[in-house]
Amino acid sequence: MTETPPVFDPGEASKLFSQAGHSGWLGLQYRAHGENWVELELPWRDDLLADEQREVLASGPIISLMDMTSGMSIWTAAKSFKPIATLDLRVDYQRPAKPRSSVIGRVECYKMTRSAAFVRGIAHDGDDADPVAHVAGVFMTIARDPRRA
């Protein structure tokens, strides 16, 4: 008899991700989710600056925010936690974040196939009509090895 895995809950999962690994070190925080989207926040910290004179978050932590938000949107749309790999994540920066501002990432998984998931979203610092960046990505969904079932 096969046990049905629990439905993926981004709010609950974020408790785990926010305590460990790269996401934990960055301090990513869960904000909200819907059927196929997730919103996370990257809090402003002075050790994540691109330039100490401007007090603006560096691009690397913002890319990490968007990668994690993308993954969580895929798990949310699939309703389960399955292994995935980032194949392509394009980040088009529109402007720097405001000084001393957190950045919010919101990503939706708009299409899933047998082996791929497609996402799009924005990063903003409080006004989603004035994004810091737009993102689009493709992730490979990795099937479990049937030999380990």
C-alpha positions in Angstrom: 0.0 0.0 0.0 1.4 3.4 -1.1 1.1 6.3 1.3 -0.1 9.6 -0.3 2.4 12.4 0.5 1.0 15.4 2.2 0.0 18.4 0.1 2.9 21.0 -0.1 2.1 24.0 2.1 4.5 26.9 1.4 3.8 28.5 4.8 4.8 25.4 6.6 7.7 24.6 4.3 9.1 28.1 4.7 9.6 27.4 8.4 12.0 24.7 7.4 13.8 26.6 4.6 14.2 29.7 6.7 16.2 27.9 9.3 18.7 26.0 7.1 20.9 26.3 4.1 21.3 29.3 1.9 17.7 30.5 2.3 18.1 30.4 6.1 21.4 32.4 5.9 19.7 35.0 3.7 16.8 35.2 6.1 14.1 34.7 3.5 10.6 35.1 4.9 7.3 33.7 3.7 4.6 36.3 2.9 1.8 34.6 1.0 0.8 32.1 -1.6 -2.1 31.1 -3.9 -2.8 28.0 -6.1 0.2 28.5 -8.3 2.2 31.4 -6.8 4.4 32.2 -3.8 5.6 35.4 -2.3 8.8 35.6 -0.2 10.7 38.5 1.2 14.4 39.2 1.4 15.0 41.5 4.4 17.5 44.3 4.0 20.8 43.7 5.8 24.0 45.6 5.6 26.0 42.5 4.9 24.1 41.9 1.7 24.9 45.3 0.1 26.2 45.8 -3.4 27.8 49.1 -2.5 28.2 50.3 1.1 27.8 53.9 0.0 24.3 53.3 -1.6 22.9 50.8 1.0 21.1 48.8 -1.8 20.8 45.0 -1.7 23.2 43.2 -4.1 21.9 41.4 -7.1 23.1 37.9 -5.9 20.8 37.7 -2.9 17.9 38.9 -5.1 18.6 36.1 -7.6 18.7 33.6 -4.8 15.3 35.0 -3.5 13.8 34.6 -7.0 15.2 31.1 -7.4 13.8 29.9 -4.1 10.4 31.7 -4.8 10.3 30.0 -8.2 10.9 26.6 -6.7 8.2 27.1 -4.1 5.7 28.2 -6.7 6.4 25.0 -8.6 5.9 22.8 -5.5 2.7 24.8 -4.7 1.3 24.3 -8.3 2.2 20.6 -8.2 0.8 20.3 -4.7 3.8 18.3 -3.6 7.5 18.6 -2.8 9.4 17.0 -5.7 13.1 17.4 -6.7 13.6 20.2 -9.3 16.6 21.7 -10.9 17.0 25.3 -12.3 17.7 25.0 -16.0 17.3 28.7 -16.8 16.5 31.7 -14.7 16.5 35.0 -16.5 16.5 38.2 -14.3 15.9 41.5 -16.1 16.8 44.3 -13.7 14.7 47.4 -14.1 16.3 49.5 -11.4 18.2 49.2 -8.0 16.1 48.6 -5.0 15.5 51.6 -2.7 18.2 52.1 -0.1 17.6 50.1 3.1 14.6 48.4 1.6 13.7 44.7 1.7 12.9 43.1 -1.6 9.8 41.0 -2.2 9.7 38.2 -4.8 6.4 37.0 -6.2 6.6 34.1 -8.7 3.9 32.1 -10.5 4.3 28.7 -12.0 2.2 29.2 -15.2 2.8 25.9 -17.0 3.9 22.4 -16.1 4.7 19.5 -18.4 5.9 16.0 -17.6 9.5 17.1 -17.2 9.5 20.9 -17.0 7.9 23.8 -15.1 7.8 27.4 -16.4 7.7 30.4 -14.1 7.5 34.2 -14.3 7.4 36.9 -11.7 8.7 40.1 -10.3 10.9 41.5 -7.5 9.9 44.8 -5.9 10.6 46.9 -2.9 7.1 47.7 -1.8 5.3 48.8 -5.1 4.6 45.9 -7.4 3.8 48.4 -10.2 7.4 49.6 -10.0 9.5 46.4 -10.1 13.1 46.0 -9.3 13.3 43.1 -11.7 11.3 40.7 -13.9 12.1 37.0 -13.9 11.3 34.1 -16.2 12.6 30.6 -15.7 12.5 27.0 -16.7 13.0 24.2 -14.2 13.4 20.5 -14.7 11.2 18.3 -12.7 13.0 15.2 -11.6 11.1 11.9 -11.4 11.9 9.7 -8.5 14.1 6.7 -9.3 11.8 3.7 -9.6 14.5 1.4 -8.2 14.3 3.3 -4.9 10.5 2.9 -4.5 
